[in-house]
Amino acid sequence: MKKILTLVMVSVLGGVITLGTYKVFLEKDNTVVVAANSEQPTFLPTNNLNMALNAAENTDFTTAADNTVHAVVHVKNVTISSGQMTLQDFFSGRSPQRAQMGTGSGVIINADGYIVTNNHVIKNASELSVTLNNNKTYTAEVVGTDPKTDIALLKIDADEDLPYVTFGDSDSVQIGEWVLAVGNPFNLTSTVTAGIISAKSRDLTGQSSQSFLQTDAAVNPGNSGGALVNTNGELIGINTAISSQTGSYVGYSFAVPSNIARKVIEDIMEFGNVQNGVLGIQGGTFNSAVAEEMGVNYAEGVYVAEVIKNSGAEKAGIKKGDVIKKLDNIEISKFEDLSGYIKTKRPNDVVNVELYRKNDLKSVSVTLTKTEMFTVNFMKMDLQDLSDSFKEKYQIDYGVIVKNTENKWLYSNLGISEGYIITGINDTKIESIDDISKLKEKYGEDILDNIKKLEYINTRKERKEVLFK
């Protein structure tokens, strides 16, 4: 018995010594945060998290939401499309028609019943109706549209003054600022979601032609044309698009900035169409690689690769190689910043341009011009003069370049598209768009019937000519 007790004591003592040795010499020194209450564990918070939580707690969305939901409407669009043809339709020569209903949102912008929405919400509509937050429904008419910015202006006639949203300044919006998206996703009327401004001057085409506000406020089909407002309830954007592989919201949505939307609808109301002012440069976003190559100590802005002839930029003395940094004290970091700001201006508006020429900071005033001043439309093609640098680079002495075309016949049969150069018509050398204008004056509306020969250079810089019967 004594031997058994002795063995037990020895075993226990050995275990204690082993555990003590491990704790003292082998176990790493780990800091452990112990929760005082198991139901509410204590964590080590980060300063950024505290700041974000405090910002959310101190922001009151209720007033902005209440003001906005009464001014955001439900737009219903009835379009007529061709239905599936039956055998009976075929033999009787009938073309079956069927009505389709589309829905979206709109924003009342004054008490008289003017409503801004997206062009794609009301496109091809045969009937348009608008339902207010108080469930009253009105027939709407289209005042005007601008497909390029995807903005449309509607009008309803009500017996009373309507609630409306006032415009805010989208140029002053800050990344990280709280915003509300208000609309009718999936026919769920008067839906409000919150988020922040994730980015500004966002382009979705890859051609630097758009300048959206990006937000993480939830936007889904049906939100198109609805309001994006700040915490003061001011309209800073018209919700337009989402980035999604599923067709529903996955974290990114985009809105036309209010400054662009406001200018478009003011143009429609005053002129009946959109007045586009043009700076008159071609270029791209500056970067550190170009800066190093040029030997300058800045890497942001818009690099001027070309100055268009007869444009406001040329007349103001802007030169190839300049880097634009500001427009009217608005910071220009990339080309989308520039194109977005210019979209808020009209022809003959004067814009102060701050630029670097090498390492010298300069300021010039540019009077914006109409595209028509250096572009002419001919045979459904927009043509421009060739720049001197283009002529030098490709060793071309004369011609006008196709900047845009809607002539499907020329494209389908001859391949004539953007980048082609028209060099001769009816054995007459075309040296500038003035020559095109003279031909249009000479032949008038019968010009297409009088074109017998067309000479051009394709994008591979091969000279071609075609004879018309």
RANOR-V182847 format. One record per backbone hydrogen bond with DSSP energy under -1.0 kcal/mol. CO is the residue of the C=O (numbers start at 1). NH is the residue of the N-H. If there is no record, write none. Layout:
# RANOR-V182847
<<CO:NH> <CO:NH>>
This chain:
# RANOR-V182847
<<1:5> <2:6> <3:7> <4:8> <5:9> <6:10> <7:11> <8:12> <9:13> <10:14> <11:15> <12:16> <13:17> <14:18> <15:19> <16:20> <17:21> <18:22> <19:23> <20:24> <21:25> <22:26> <22:27> <28:30> <46:50> <47:51> <48:52> <49:53> <50:54> <51:55> <52:56> <53:57> <54:58> <61:65> <62:66> <63:67> <64:68> <65:69> <68:71> <71:108> <73:106> <74:131> <75:104> <76:129> <77:102> <78:126> <78:127> <79:100> <81:98> <86:90> <87:91> <88:92> <89:94> <96:83> <98:81> <100:79> <102:77> <104:75> <106:73> <107:116> <108:165> <110:113> <111:162> <113:156> <114:109> <115:154> <116:107> <117:152> <122:125> <127:78> <128:140> <129:76> <130:138> <131:74> <132:135> <136:132> <138:130> <141:155> <144:153> <146:150> <146:151> <151:146> <152:117> <153:143> <153:144> <154:115> <155:141> <166:235> <169:172> <174:177> <177:197> <179:195> <180:229> <181:193> <182:227> <183:191> <184:187> <185:188> <187:189> <191:183> <193:181> <195:179> <196:216> <197:176> <199:214> <202:212> <212:202> <213:255> <214:198> <214:199> <215:253> <220:223> <221:186> <222:184> <223:226> <224:105> <226:239> <227:182> <228:236> <228:237> <229:180> <230:233> <234:230> <235:168> <236:258> <237:228> <238:256> <239:225> <241:254> <252:243> <253:215> <254:240> <254:241> <255:213> <256:238> <257:261> <258:262> <259:263> <260:264> <261:265> <262:266> <263:267> <264:268> <265:269> <266:270> <267:271> <267:272> <278:369> <279:313> <280:308> <282:305> <282:306> <284:303> <287:291> <288:292> <289:293> <290:294> <291:295> <291:296> <301:286> <302:324> <303:284> <304:321> <306:282> <308:311> <311:315> <312:316> <313:318> <314:317> <319:322> <322:304> <323:356> <324:302> <325:332> <326:354> <327:330> <330:327> <333:301> <334:338> <335:339> <336:340> <337:341> <338:342> <339:343> <341:344> <342:345> <345:277> <346:349> <349:368> <351:366> <352:328> <353:364> <354:325> <354:326> <355:362> <356:323> <357:360> <360:357> <362:355> <364:353> <366:351> <368:348> <369:278> <370:373> <371:374> <376:383> <380:406> <381:378> <382:403> <382:404> <383:376> <384:401> <387:391> <388:392> <389:393> <390:394> <391:396> <400:422> <401:384> <402:419> <404:382> <406:408> <407:411> <408:412> <409:413> <410:414> <410:416> <417:420> <420:402> <421:457> <422:400> <423:430> <424:455> <425:428> <428:425> <432:435> <433:437> <434:438> <435:439> <436:440> <437:441> <438:442> <439:443> <440:444> <443:446> <444:447> <447:450> <452:468> <453:426> <454:466> <455:423> <455:424> <456:464> <457:421> <458:461> <462:458> <464:456> <466:454>>
